[in-house]
Amino acid sequence: MSFLSGKNRNNVIQQLMFAASGAILERYTLDTGIPYPKEKPVHVAISPVAAEAIDMRGKYAHGAAFSGTSLIPTDDLETIQSVIELNRYVSESF
């Protein structure tokens, strides 16, 4: 889980890319240059200002999703818990 503390677009994007990179490193191990998947951890990036700072349908949000990181644009605990549970359910389905 990552909490993105950036207040403007550039800071949120930079922190999101670090979070997505970390998620990829968590999910794979390299053996002679070949990536092998490990377990499927649930990774979320929480940013209360993300919806205002970046386009939630743009390339940065999609890039994070491709890495297995869900960008949650709120700090509401109930919403965060719901998203994490949904991610676990979807991850276990594959």
PETANOR-V499758 format. One record per run of one state. SS is the DSSP state (H for helix, E for strand, - for the rest). FROM is the first residue (numbers start at 1). LEN is the number of residues. If there is no record, write none. Layout:
ss = [SS:SS]
from = [FROM:FROM]
len = [LEN:LEN]
//
This chain:
ss = [-:E:-:H:E:-:E:-:E:-:H:-:H:-:E:-:H:-]
from = [1:2:4:9:28:32:34:38:43:47:50:54:59:67:69:73:77:94]
len = [1:2:5:19:4:2:4:5:4:3:4:5:8:2:4:4:17:1]
//
